Amino acid sequence: MAPTADERLVAEVERMIGQTTERSGLPYADAIGGCSPMSVRIIARRLGADIIEDDLAVGVHEIALPAYFGMPLIMVARRARGAMRALGYCHGLGHLMAGELEVGEGADLQFMDDTLDWMNHSERRADLFGLANVFDRPTVRSLVEGVSEKAAEAATRGWIRVLAPDWPRDRVRDRARLRLMLYERRQEK
């Protein structure tokens, strides 16, 4: 049976995680835990981009700018809570690793905000890439081991709600399901 669109997305994010570690020489979303925003910034620099914090409009958590005027730039909301700011760093790095910030046809600004189409492939991929680090494997493991699938899904949704309190319920539900799929896939290896 052919993989579903969600299975392909999860496999793509798993490849991106491996490529991030391989290309930067630093662990990203590894088995012992996630890396700090400072480490994510170092990873971005090693990959030819920069991450800065700036005052962004209310509801905008991250903006990723393609390399039209130099290196790609990821801007993260300075006023965002710690977990949401960390997720913004990783979300922007996800756009970079997906090749969306390279100059060329289709390169465009990327936003993580509360109003745009957060169900498109690019945003789902960047969210999952970010969650893989911020909501790391040891944390997921502590929530899902020894509980029913339904309880694991509820706990995962609750944890994502803490990380991203402004996300709509459907976004939280979708990303929780994807995060559990990624966890299961990586546990199998």
N, C-alpha and C positions, 0 to 999 in steps of 0.2 A: 504494500500500500504506500502511495506517495505521501511524503510529509505534508502536514497542514501548513498554512501560512504562518501560524504562530510557532510551530516547530522550526520552520526555516528561520524566523526572526531570532529565536532563542539560540539556534546554532550559529547564526551570524554574530550575535553578541558574544558568544563563547569564543569564537575565532578572534574577534576584536580584542577581547581581554588578553588572550595569548599574545597577539601581535603587539599590544601596548607594552607588555612586560619585555618581550623580545627586542623591540625597537628602542625602548628607553633604557633598558638595563635595570629597571626598578620594578619591584612587584606591584601589581595592581589587582585588587580584589582577589587576593590569594587565600589559600586554605586557612591561614592563621588569623586573618582579619583584613580589614580595609586599610587604606593609607590616608593620611591627613590631607587637608587642603593644600598645605605647603608642599607635600610630596607630589600631589597632583599638578601643582604649578611647576615644579621641577620637571616632571614628566613632559608637560606641555612644552617647556623650553627646549628640552632635549629633542622634541619632535618638530621644532622650528616655529612654535607659536608662543603667545604670552597670555596670561590670565591676570586680570586686574579687577579690583573691586571699585565700584563707582556708584553714584547716586542714580538709580534707574527709576522709571515711572512706577507708581504703585501698581502692584500685580505683575510686574515684569521681574523675573528672578535671574534671568541670564540672557545675554545677547551674544551671538557668535558672529564675527565679521570675517568674511573671506579675505584672502591675501591680496586684495586689489591695490592697497597702498603700503605694501611691505609684508610683514609676517601676519598670519591669521591672529586675530585678537578675540579673546573671550572675556566679556565683561560680566561680572557677577554683582548682584545687588548688595551693596554694603550694609544696608539696614535689615537684610533678611536674618532671621534667627539662625543660630549656628548650624543646625542640621539642614535647614533649607539652603543655606549658603554653601555648605559642603556638597549638597546634591547639585546645586548650580555649577560648581566647579566640575564635577564629574559628568554632568549632562553635556556641558560645553565640550569637554574632552571627547565625549562620545561622538559629537558632530565632527570633530577634527579627525578621529580615528576612522570614521565612515567615509572620509574623503570629501565631505560636503563643504569644506572651507578652502579647497583648492580653487585657484582662479580657472575659470573656464565656463563653458556653457552650463547653465543651471545653477551656478554658484550664487547663493543669495544669503541674505541675513537669516539667521536662525534664532528664534526666540523661545524661551521657556516662560510662558506666562499663563494667566488664568482664563484667557479669552480665545486664543487661536485654536486651530484644529489639532487637539492633542491625541487624536486617534489615527493620524496619518502614520505611515511606516517610519518616517524619519524621527518623529517625536517619540513614538513607542520604543524605538531602538535606543535613542539617547536616554530616555527615562530608565530603561532596563539596564543599560550600561552604567548609569549613575547609581542605581539601586544596588547593583552587584557589588559596589565598593562601600557605599554608605550603610547599606543593610546587608552586611557581610555574611559569609557562610556560617561562622560560629554562632552568630545571632539567630539566623534562620534555623540552624540545627537545634538551638535551645528552645525554640518555639514549636518545632514540628515533631521531634522525637517522642515516641510513646503516646501520641494523641491521634485521634481520628482525623481523616482528611478534612472533614468539615471544620473541626476545631483548629487545624493547622491553617486553613484558609482564613478563618475569622481572626486568628492571632496575627497573621501576616497583614491582613487589611488594617488591623488596629495599629500595628507598628508603622506602616506606611502613612497612616493618618497622622501619627505623631511627627513623622519626618516632614510631611507636606500637608499641613492642616487646611490649606486653601484649595486643595485639589477636589474636584467634584467626585461624588461617590462612585460614578461609573469609571472614572479614571483610576481611582484607588483599586476598585475591584479588578479591572483589567491588568494593572501593573502587579497586583498581588498574585494573580494567577500566573503571569509570565515569570515573576520572581521565583515562584515555587517550581515552575517547569525548569528554569535554569539551575536551581539548586539540585533537583533530581538528576538532571543531565550531568552535572559536574560530580555528583556523588557516585555515579555509575563508573566513572573513570578512575 
